């Protein structure tokens, strides 16, 4: 069991998954708000700030991959599911394509709650292979 978040190898249990997920999401959301304010105040190009947030999302992907690896012991499955679960919240921008503003807002917040809170809780609650 490799508990290093910077290493893509190994697996982690429920406790470390939750701890790493909370820390990474605080860094991702807090850093995003800080970067948004900084970009707005200084009239900068936002593309310069995308790379650090992409790195944080890759760490979230490794976190999911390690947890799914602890559950399934299948490397290809854990990599594919880790990628899907880490980058699925990027589709929240598609809520802006809905013409009805009220429906778009409700759908955005419902999906945000699902992607940020419910989905990781489901992944964390699934017992690992060694605990069966």
ZILINBEL-V91253 format. One record per residue. RES is the residue in one letter. OMEGA is omega in whole degrees, -180 to 180 (* if undefined). D_FIRST is the distance of its C-alpha to the first C-alpha in Angstrom with 1 decimal. Layout:
BEGIN
RES_OMEGA_D_FIRST ; RES_OMEGA_D_FIRST
END
This chain:
BEGIN
X_179_0.0 ; X_-175_3.8 ; X_179_6.2 ; X_-176_9.2 ; X_-178_11.5 ; X_180_13.6 ; X_179_11.3 ; X_-178_11.5 ; X_174_8.8 ; X_180_5.4 ; X_179_5.2 ; X_179_6.2 ; X_-174_8.5 ; X_-176_12.2 ; X_179_12.9 ; X_177_10.9 ; X_-179_12.3 ; X_180_15.7 ; X_180_15.7 ; X_-179_14.8 ; X_180_17.3 ; X_180_20.0 ; X_180_19.8 ; X_179_19.9 ; X_174_22.7 ; X_178_24.7 ; X_-178_24.5 ; X_-177_25.5 ; X_179_28.3 ; X_177_29.6 ; X_178_29.6 ; X_177_31.3 ; X_177_34.0 ; X_180_34.5 ; X_179_34.8 ; X_178_37.1 ; X_-179_39.4 ; X_179_39.3 ; X_-179_40.2 ; X_-178_42.9 ; X_-175_44.5 ; X_178_44.6 ; X_-178_45.4 ; X_175_42.6 ; X_-175_41.2 ; X_-180_38.0 ; X_179_36.5 ; X_-175_35.6 ; X_-178_33.2 ; X_-175_31.4 ; X_177_29.0 ; X_180_27.0 ; X_173_26.6 ; X_177_25.5 ; X_178_22.8 ; X_178_21.7 ; X_176_21.8 ; X_176_19.6 ; X_175_16.9 ; X_177_17.5 ; X_177_17.1 ; X_178_13.7 ; X_176_12.7 ; X_-178_14.3 ; X_180_12.8 ; X_180_9.2 ; X_179_10.5 ; X_176_12.6 ; X_176_10.1 ; X_-179_8.5 ; X_-168_12.2 ; X_-175_13.8 ; X_-179_11.7 ; X_-174_14.5 ; X_-179_14.1 ; X_179_17.8 ; X_-178_17.9 ; X_178_15.0 ; X_-179_16.5 ; X_180_20.0 ; X_176_19.2 ; X_178_17.3 ; X_-178_20.4 ; X_-177_22.8 ; X_-179_21.3 ; X_-174_21.1 ; X_180_24.5 ; X_-179_26.5 ; X_177_27.8 ; X_178_29.7 ; X_178_32.2 ; X_179_33.5 ; X_179_36.1 ; X_177_37.7 ; X_178_38.9 ; X_179_41.5 ; X_179_43.1 ; X_-175_44.4 ; X_-179_48.0 ; X_-175_48.1 ; X_-179_46.8 ; X_178_46.2 ; X_179_44.2 ; X_180_42.2 ; X_179_41.3 ; X_179_40.4 ; X_179_38.2 ; X_-177_36.5 ; X_177_35.5 ; X_179_34.6 ; X_178_32.2 ; X_177_30.8 ; X_179_30.0 ; X_-176_28.4 ; X_-175_26.3 ; X_-175_25.3 ; X_-172_25.0 ; X_-178_25.2 ; X_177_23.0 ; X_178_19.8 ; X_178_20.7 ; X_180_20.8 ; X_-179_17.5 ; X_-176_16.0 ; X_179_18.0 ; X_-179_17.1 ; X_180_15.2 ; X_-179_12.1 ; X_-176_12.8 ; X_-178_11.5 ; X_-178_13.8 ; X_*_16.9
END
